[in-house]
């Protein structure tokens, strides 16, 4: 027994040992280091439904390495199932809830370290926040990705197919067929949405084993990584390799470089600032802008590109991208293996890369079809555009890799909608004209919990008349599947007195992705002064009565530019 371990110090209570034995622990387990295996296992969606099996494999590896293991779980919600309904307002709130549940499980169980087993949009970010908050030894075992459905269909394309069906451009038979086959097995949705992006971020930060993000769920490698994570946990505890020794300003910078190179979801720009805040690190939006301006976009994945995330894993995954952009990375940061990132990349290149690539041959593809070189990138600049201006004094984001070249500068006439539902109705009904800027306000963290607007963006993207002739601006956020000129996270939000609250139908708005600006323009005088004048005579937003989790979250949520965390 190591009496210096936290778990052993907490055994003084006469109830502790008998209650652990009552859970199935053997008497000899009590003297071992105690490991929490925290998962989002449950029937909430395909990305969590298979995680109980992964938990057992992690447990086997950890026990073989000499640890006592407690299995706890708190399942997540599915943004896809909640999409387009009032339930979507619970999405960001669920991140906070899962982080708190993990915090409670760890502290109340007196554990010495933990393994996070999660796959998707809010569970994996929640576990990242919890890892930072706890700052104890931790390792992530990502839950992998599903296969593509028949007809090369993936879930990200269902929104556009639905919009075409609603407009009479696709048959009900075709729609119904794909609605039953687009998610053919367990795993995260098979495109570069938020789930896949956050698996990539966990590995890029150094918290997941090299090569483990985005593994196909039907591959034996998924459970191989899970067992290895359990085995590695004992070393983390013995070395006291806490999260703050792995995640620091330099590893966070690495994650931003990889995000730019892969073309990741804009939702990562909520989760990474929140993670930085938990660790007491500065999160610089100017640094985000600089990295994206200097890092080429090289990963050809949907929705901005052609291929699916399982093929990304076969192409070498995160290590392949890191090898391509290694000159831009801080290679001297420690990873969860205990080795430096540079050492890990050398090992992966020597031992694993060639065997991975053979999996692409079955699809008639080569590595460069999925991961381009920096010399011949998909685009010279990274995926994310950071905007600022008189409409977004504290910033806004756009996935510029999903924007057509001709839309990089857009000037249009504002159409104002207080909430996304009336905006979606207008798009579906053909009530939006080319040259307009749809402004959806009062959808920020304090106003409504900041729900995604996937159906609205999908309806625009599927309309050939609108997709390259209008823009969307909101203080809400978007699905990782979003395509087109969609500017989100406008801060401060309208409910907090932000400039969007001052806009009127017919206002002229200029968006320039190359300059990085979003502004109201007025025919005479200063637009900033005009915004201030209007805000002074605009009635303050009145929060609706809410109780429970959503009421708590909307009362305490911070601004999107700082991660929309509950500020307690």
C-alpha positions in Angstrom: 0.0 0.0 0.0 1.2 3.5 -0.9 -0.1 5.5 2.0 0.7 8.8 0.2 -2.1 8.0 -2.4 -5.2 10.1 -2.0 -7.4 7.0 -2.0 -5.5 5.5 0.9 -5.7 8.6 3.0 -9.5 8.6 2.5 -9.9 5.1 3.9 -10.0 6.2 7.5 -13.8 6.0 7.6 -15.0 2.6 8.9 -17.6 2.4 6.1 -15.2 2.9 3.1 -13.7 -0.6 2.9 -16.9 -2.6 3.4 -18.8 -0.5 0.8 -16.1 -1.0 -1.8 -16.1 -4.7 -1.1 -19.9 -4.6 -1.5 -19.3 -3.3 -5.0 -17.4 -6.4 -5.9 -13.8 -5.3 -5.1 -11.5 -7.9 -3.6 -9.8 -7.1 -0.3 -6.4 -6.8 -2.0 -7.9 -4.2 -4.4 -8.4 -1.8 -1.5 -4.6 -1.3 -1.1 -4.1 -0.5 -4.8 -4.3 2.9 -6.5 -8.0 3.7 -7.3 -8.9 4.5 -10.9 -12.2 6.1 -12.1 -13.4 5.0 -15.5 -15.9 7.7 -16.4 -18.0 7.3 -19.5 -21.0 8.7 -21.3 -22.3 5.2 -21.9 -26.0 5.0 -22.6 -28.7 4.7 -25.2 -28.6 8.4 -26.0 -27.1 8.1 -29.5 -24.8 5.9 -31.6 -21.7 7.6 -30.2 -22.4 6.5 -26.6 -24.4 3.2 -27.1 -21.3 1.1 -27.5 -19.1 2.6 -24.8 -20.0 0.1 -22.0 -17.9 -2.4 -24.0 -15.0 0.0 -24.2 -15.3 0.7 -20.5 -14.9 -3.0 -19.8 -11.8 -3.2 -22.0 -10.3 -0.1 -20.2 -11.1 -1.8 -16.9 -9.4 -5.0 -17.9 -6.2 -3.2 -18.9 -6.2 -1.1 -15.7 -6.7 -4.1 -13.5 -4.0 -6.1 -15.3 -1.7 -3.2 -14.6 -2.4 -3.2 -10.9 -5.3 -0.7 -10.3 -8.6 -1.0 -8.6 -11.3 0.3 -10.9 -14.6 2.1 -10.3 -17.0 2.4 -13.4 -19.2 5.5 -13.3 -21.2 7.0 -16.1 -23.4 9.9 -17.0 -24.8 9.7 -20.5 -25.1 12.7 -22.8 -27.8 14.1 -25.1 -27.7 13.8 -28.9 -27.7 17.1 -30.7 -29.0 15.4 -33.8 -32.0 14.0 -32.0 -32.7 17.3 -30.2 -32.0 19.4 -33.4 -34.7 21.9 -34.4 -36.7 21.6 -31.1 -36.7 23.4 -27.8 -34.6 20.5 -26.4 -31.6 21.8 -28.3 -31.3 24.6 -25.8 -30.1 22.0 -23.3 -27.0 21.1 -25.4 -24.4 23.5 -23.9 -26.0 23.2 -20.5 -25.4 19.4 -20.8 -21.7 20.0 -21.2 -21.7 21.8 -17.8 -23.8 19.0 -16.2 -21.6 16.2 -17.4 -18.5 18.1 -16.3 -20.0 18.5 -12.8 -21.1 14.9 -12.7 -17.5 13.8 -13.4 -16.2 16.2 -10.8 -18.6 14.7 -8.3 -17.8 11.1 -9.2 -14.1 11.7 -8.9 -14.1 13.5 -5.6 -16.8 11.4 -3.9 -15.1 8.2 -4.9 -11.6 9.2 -3.6 -9.9 8.3 -6.9 -6.2 8.8 -7.7 -6.7 9.2 -11.5 -9.2 8.6 -14.2 -9.9 7.5 -17.8 -12.5 9.4 -19.9 -14.4 7.3 -22.3 -16.6 9.4 -24.6 -17.2 10.2 -28.3 -19.4 13.1 -29.0 -20.3 16.8 -29.1 -20.7 17.6 -25.4 -19.5 14.6 -23.5 -15.9 14.8 -24.7 -15.7 18.6 -24.1 -17.4 18.0 -20.7 -14.7 15.5 -19.8 -12.0 18.0 -21.0 -13.4 20.6 -18.6 -13.6 18.2 -15.8 -10.0 17.0 -16.4 -8.8 20.6 -16.2 -10.9 21.3 -13.1 -9.8 18.2 -11.3 -6.2 18.5 -12.4 -5.4 14.9 -11.5 -3.8 12.2 -13.8 -6.2 11.6 -16.6 -6.2 9.9 -20.1 -8.9 10.0 -22.8 -10.1 6.9 -24.7 -12.1 8.3 -27.7 -15.1 6.3 -28.7 -14.4 6.3 -32.5 -16.6 6.9 -35.5 -19.3 4.9 -37.4 -19.3 3.8 -41.0 -20.9 5.5 -43.9 -24.4 4.5 -44.9 -25.5 3.1 -48.3 -25.2 5.5 -51.2 -22.2 7.2 -49.4 -24.7 8.9 -47.1 -23.7 10.3 -43.8 -25.8 12.0 -41.2 -24.6 15.5 -42.0 -26.3 15.2 -45.4 -29.7 14.4 -44.0 -30.6 18.0 -43.3 -30.1 19.0 -46.9 -32.0 16.0 -48.1 -34.8 16.9 -45.8 -34.9 20.4 -47.1 -35.0 19.1 -50.7 -37.8 16.7 -49.8 -39.8 19.6 -48.2 -39.4 21.6 -51.3 -40.5 18.7 -53.5 -37.0 18.2 -55.0 -36.5 14.7 -53.5 -39.0 11.9 -53.2 -40.3 10.7 -49.9 -39.1 7.2 -50.8 -35.5 8.4 -51.1 -35.7 10.4 -47.9 -37.2 7.6 -45.9 -34.6 5.1 -47.2 -31.7 7.2 -46.1 -33.3 8.2 -42.8 -33.1 4.5 -41.8 -29.6 3.8 -43.1 -27.5 7.0 -42.7 -26.3 5.9 -39.3 -25.6 2.2 -39.9 -23.7 1.3 -36.6 -22.4 2.7 -33.3 -19.9 5.5 -33.2 -19.7 9.2 -33.6 -21.2 10.7 -36.8 -18.8 10.1 -39.7 -18.0 13.6 -40.7 -15.9 16.4 -39.4 -18.5 17.8 -37.1 -18.1 18.7 -33.4 -17.8 15.1 -32.2 -14.9 14.2 -34.6 -13.4 17.6 -34.1 -13.3 17.1 -30.3 -11.8 13.6 -30.6 -9.1 15.3 -32.7 -8.6 18.0 -30.1 -8.2 15.5 -27.2 -5.4 13.9 -29.1 -3.9 17.2 -30.3 -3.8 18.5 -26.7 -1.8 15.4 -25.7 -4.5 13.8 -23.5 -5.3 10.8 -25.8 -3.0 8.1 -27.1 -1.4 8.9 -30.4 -3.5 7.7 -33.3 -6.6 6.9 -31.2 -9.0 9.7 -32.4 -11.6 8.8 -35.0 -10.9 5.0 -35.0 -13.7 3.1 -36.9 -15.8 1.4 -34.2 -15.7 -1.9 -36.1 -11.9 -2.0 -36.0 -10.1 -4.1 -33.4 -7.9 -1.1 -32.8 -10.6 0.7 -31.0 -10.5 -1.8 -28.1 -6.7 -2.0 -28.4 -6.5 1.8 -27.7 -9.0 1.4 -24.8 -7.0 -1.4 -23.1 -3.8 0.6 -23.6 -5.4 3.7 -22.0 -6.3 1.5 -18.9 -2.7 0.1 -18.8 -1.2 3.6 -19.1 -3.3 5.0 -16.2 -1.1 3.3 -13.6 1.9 5.1 -14.9 0.1 8.4 -14.9 -0.7 7.9 -11.2 2.8 6.8 -10.2 4.3 9.7 -12.2 1.7 12.1 -10.9 1.3 13.3 -14.5 -1.5 15.8 -13.9 -3.5 17.4 -16.6 -1.8 20.8 -16.1 1.5 19.2 -16.9 0.2 18.1 -20.3 -2.2 20.9 -21.2 -0.5 24.3 -21.2 -0.3 27.3 -23.4 2.0 25.5 -25.9 -0.1 22.4 -26.2 -3.2 24.5 -26.5 -1.5 26.4 -29.4 -0.8 22.9 -31.0 -4.5 22.1 -30.8 -5.4 25.4 -32.6 -2.9 24.6 -35.3 -4.4 21.1 -35.8 -7.9 22.6 -35.7 -7.0 25.0 -38.5 -5.3 22.2 -40.6 -8.2 19.8 -40.4 -11.0 22.3 -40.9 -12.7 21.7 -37.5 -16.1 22.6 -36.2 -16.6 26.2 -34.9 -18.0 24.7 -31.7 -14.4 23.9 -30.7 -14.1 27.7 -30.3 -16.5 27.4 -27.4 -14.9 24.4 -25.8 -11.2 25.4 -26.1 -11.7 28.8 -24.5 -13.7 27.1 -21.7 -10.9 24.6 -21.2 -8.3 27.4 -21.1 -10.4 29.2 -18.5 -10.5 26.1 -16.3 -6.7 25.9 -16.4 -6.2 29.6 -15.8 -4.7 30.1 -19.3 -5.2 33.1 -21.5 -7.1 32.4 -24.7 -6.2 34.9 -27.4 -8.5 35.4 -30.3 -5.7 37.2 -32.1 -3.6 34.1 -31.7 -6.5 32.0 -33.2 -6.7 34.5 -36.1 -2.9 34.4 -36.6 -2.7 30.6 -36.6 -5.5 30.2 -39.1 -3.9 32.8 -41.4 -0.6 31.0 -41.3 -1.7 27.3 -41.3 -3.0 25.7 -44.5 -6.2 23.6 -44.6 -5.1 20.1 -45.6 -7.8 17.6 -44.5 -10.4 16.7 -47.1 -13.4 15.7 -44.9 -17.1 16.4 -45.0 -18.9 18.8 -44.7 -16.3 21.1 -46.3 -14.6 18.3 -48.2 -15.4 15.0 -49.8 -14.4 12.1 -47.5 -15.6 10.6 -44.2 -13.8 10.4 -40.8 -13.1 6.7 -40.9 -11.0 7.3 -44.0 -9.2 10.0 -42.1 -8.1 7.4 -39.5 -6.8 5.1 -42.2 -4.9 8.0 -43.7 -3.0 8.3 -40.4 -5.3 10.6 -38.5 -4.0 13.2 -36.1 -0.4 12.0 -36.3 -0.4 12.3 -40.1 -1.6 15.9 -39.9 0.9 16.7 -37.2 3.7 15.3 -39.4 2.6 17.5 -42.2 2.5 20.7 -40.0 5.3 19.7 -37.6 7.2 22.9 -38.3 4.3 24.9 -36.8 4.0 22.7 -33.7 5.6 22.9 -30.3 7.2 19.4 -30.3 8.7 19.7 -26.8 5.4 19.4 -24.9 4.7 16.4 -22.8 1.9 14.0 -23.9 -0.1 11.5 -21.8 2.4 8.8 -22.7 5.0 10.7 -20.7 7.1 11.3 -23.8 7.5 14.5 -25.8 5.3 15.1 -28.8 8.3 15.0 -31.2 9.3 11.6 -29.9 5.7 10.3 -30.4 5.6 11.5 -34.0 8.9 9.8 -34.7 7.6 6.5 -33.3 4.3 6.7 -35.1 6.0 7.5 -38.4 8.4 4.6 -38.0 6.0 2.0 -36.6 2.3 2.7 -37.5 1.9 5.0 -40.5 2.4 2.5 -43.3 0.0 -0.1 -41.9 -2.7 2.5 -41.5 -2.4 3.6 -45.1 -3.2 0.2 -46.5 -6.8 0.6 -45.3 -7.4 3.3 -47.9 -6.6 0.9 -50.8 -10.0 -0.8 -50.4 -11.6 2.5 -51.2 -9.5 3.2 -54.2 -7.9 6.1 -52.4 -4.4 7.3 -51.5 -3.3 9.3 -48.5 -3.2 12.5 -50.5 -6.9 12.1 -51.4 -7.7 12.6 -47.7 -4.7 14.5 -46.2 -3.1 16.9 -48.6 0.5 18.2 -48.2 1.3 21.6 -47.0 2.9 22.3 -50.4 -0.4 21.5 -52.2 -3.1 22.3 -49.6 -6.8 22.5 -50.1 -6.5 26.2 -49.1 -3.6 28.4 -48.1 -5.2 29.4 -44.9 -6.8 27.5 -42.1 -10.5 26.7 -41.6 -11.6 29.3 -39.1 -12.2 33.0 -39.7 -12.2 35.3 -36.7 -14.2 38.4 -37.3 -14.6 41.6 -35.4 -16.2 45.0 -36.0 -19.0 47.2 -34.8 -21.5 44.3 -34.9 -19.1 42.0 -33.0 -16.9 44.0 -30.7 -15.8 40.9 -28.8 -15.6 38.7 -31.9 -17.4 36.2 -34.1 -16.4 33.1 -35.9 -17.0 31.6 -39.4 -15.9 28.3 -40.9 -14.3 29.9 -43.9 -13.3 26.5 -45.4 -17.0 26.0 -46.0 -17.5 29.3 -47.8 -17.4 29.6 -51.6 -14.6 31.9 -52.9 -17.1 34.4 -54.3 -18.7 34.8 -50.9 -15.6 35.8 -49.0 -16.7 39.4 -49.1 -20.5 40.0 -48.9 -22.6 43.1 -48.5 -26.3 42.7 -48.0 -29.5 43.9 -46.6 -30.5 42.7 -43.1 -33.6 40.5 -42.5 -34.1 40.4 -38.7 -35.5 37.4 -36.9 -35.8 37.1 -33.1 -35.1 33.4 -32.9 -34.3 30.7 -35.5 -37.8 29.2 -36.0 -39.2 32.1 -38.0 -36.0 32.3 -40.0 -36.3 28.7 -41.0 -39.9 29.1 -42.0 -38.9 32.0 -44.2 -36.2 30.0 -45.9 -38.3 27.0 -46.5 -41.2 29.1 -47.8 -39.0 30.9 -50.3 -39.3 34.2 -48.4 -35.6 35.1 -48.5 -34.1 36.8 -51.5 -30.5 36.9 -52.9 -28.5 39.7 -51.4 -30.0 39.5 -47.9 -28.3 38.8 -44.6 -30.4 36.7 -42.3 -29.8 38.0 -38.7 -30.9 35.6 -36.0 -30.6 37.1 -32.6 -31.5 36.3 -29.0 -30.1 32.8 -29.4 -26.9 33.3 -27.3 -26.0 31.6 -24.1 -28.0 33.9 -21.8 -31.0 34.2 -24.1 -31.8 30.6 -24.9 -28.8 28.4 -24.1 -27.2 28.9 -27.5 -28.8 26.1 -29.5 -27.4 25.0 -32.9 -29.0 26.1 -36.1 -28.4 23.1 -38.3 -31.7 22.9 -40.0 -31.6 26.6 -40.9 -28.1 26.3 -42.3 -28.9 23.0 -44.1 -32.0 24.6 -45.7 -29.8 27.5 -47.0 -27.1 25.1 -48.2 -29.5 22.9 -50.1 -31.1 25.9 -52.0 -29.0 26.6 -55.1 -30.5 30.1 -55.3 -29.5 31.1 -51.8 -26.3 29.1 -50.9 -24.0 31.6 -52.8 -26.2 34.7 -52.5 -27.1 35.3 -48.9 -25.3 35.2 -45.5 -26.4 34.3 -42.0 -25.3 36.2 -38.8 -26.2 35.1 -35.3 -25.3 35.2 -31.6 -26.1 31.5 -31.6 -24.0 28.7 -32.9 -23.9 26.1 -35.7 -23.6 22.4 -36.1 -20.2 21.1 -37.2 -22.0 20.0 -40.4 -22.7 23.6 -41.4 -21.7 24.9 -44.9 -21.9 28.4 -46.3 -21.3 31.9 -45.1 -22.6 31.5 -41.6 -21.2 33.9 -38.9 -21.9 32.8 -35.4 -20.9 33.4 -31.7 -21.4 37.1 -32.3 -20.3 38.7 -29.0 -21.6 40.2 -26.9 -25.0 38.6 -27.5 -28.2 40.6 -28.1 -29.6 39.6 -24.8 -26.6 41.2 -23.1 -27.1 44.4 -25.0 -24.9 43.5 -27.9 -25.1 45.4 -31.2 -27.3 42.8 -32.9 -30.1 44.1 -30.7 -29.9 47.4 -32.5 -30.3 46.1 -36.0 -33.4 46.7 -38.2 -34.7 45.3 -41.4 -33.0 46.9 -44.3 -29.7 47.8 -42.6 -26.6 47.3 -44.7 -24.1 44.7 -43.4 -20.6 44.1 -44.8 -18.8 40.8 -44.0 -15.2 40.5 -45.2 -13.5 37.2 -44.4 -10.1 38.3 -45.8 -10.1 41.4 -43.7 -11.7 39.7 -40.7 -14.6 42.2 -40.3 -18.3 42.3 -39.8 -19.9 45.8 -39.7 -23.1 47.8 -40.0 -22.6 50.5 -42.6 -24.8 53.7 -42.6 -25.2 56.3 -45.3 -24.2 59.2 -43.1 -22.3 59.5 -39.9 -20.5 56.9 -37.8 -22.1 53.4 -37.7 -20.8 52.8 -34.1 -22.5 56.0 -32.9 -25.7 54.9 -34.6 -25.6 51.5 -32.9 -25.1 53.2 -29.5 -28.0 55.6 -30.2 -30.3 52.8 -31.1 -29.3 50.6 -28.1 -30.0 53.6 -25.8 -33.7 53.6 -26.9 -34.1 49.8 -27.2 -36.0 48.1 -24.5 -33.8 45.7 -22.5 -34.3 42.0 -23.2 -36.5 40.3 -20.6 -35.5 36.8 -19.7 -38.3 34.2 -19.9 -39.1 32.3 -16.7 -37.1 29.1 -16.7 -36.5 26.5 -14.0 -34.3 23.5 -13.6 -31.1 23.0 -15.6 -31.8 25.4 -18.4 -32.9 28.1 -16.0 -29.6 27.7 -14.0 -27.5 27.7 -17.2 -29.0 30.7 -18.8 -28.7 32.7 -15.6 -25.0 31.9 -15.1 -23.7 31.4 -18.7 -20.8 33.6 -19.7 -20.2 35.1 -23.1 -19.5 32.9 -26.2 -16.1 34.4 -26.6 -15.0 33.1 -23.2 -16.5 29.6 -23.8 -20.1 30.1 -22.5 -19.2 28.4 -19.2 -21.4 28.7 -16.2 -19.7 31.4 -14.2 -20.2 30.4 -10.6 
